[in-house]
């Protein structure tokens, strides 16, 4: 009986963390990491839960993406939106060459998000499995950076809430700051 109660508690804790990891934007990662640490889930478990969230995302996003491709063949409005998006993707890919390398596709997912990484991989001709594999690798690298930052800051501050807030705002503001620094030095 004690073992089954412990197992139910573990799965309940893991489920709560997984739900936070499924939030596609914002503070899902830092909040999930803090919650996992508070509930006694170690970093390897966090990584497996995040990988599961990426696989769920792949299974949900792929049909939506393919639906838009199909709608683009039937609707002029959707076709124009997709053409505009493709033009944007072509400009993004252009600086990496006509056929971006797997490393480049991984870095797109790392730097933007796995959905954009998968979209760029599709535009580069990658199938469901290879495209999502590259996108998930990039997203997992991003997760590791945020997880380590959150755990490190939590250990320094001793307050998981502030660690999650600081990492979330840093994550959101880092791109704008990098853009300003790059513009200043160019």
Buried (B, 14 or more C-beta within 10 A) or exposed (E): EEEEEEEEEBEEBBEBBBBBBBEEEEBBBBBBBBBBBEBEBEBEBBBEBBBBBBEEBBEEBBEEEEEBEEBBEEEEEBEEBBEEBEEEBEEBBEEBEEEBEBEBBBBBBBEBBBBBBBBBBBBBEBEBEBBBBBBBBBBBBBBBBBBEBBBEBBEEEEEBEBBBBBBBEBBEEEEEEEEEEEEEEE
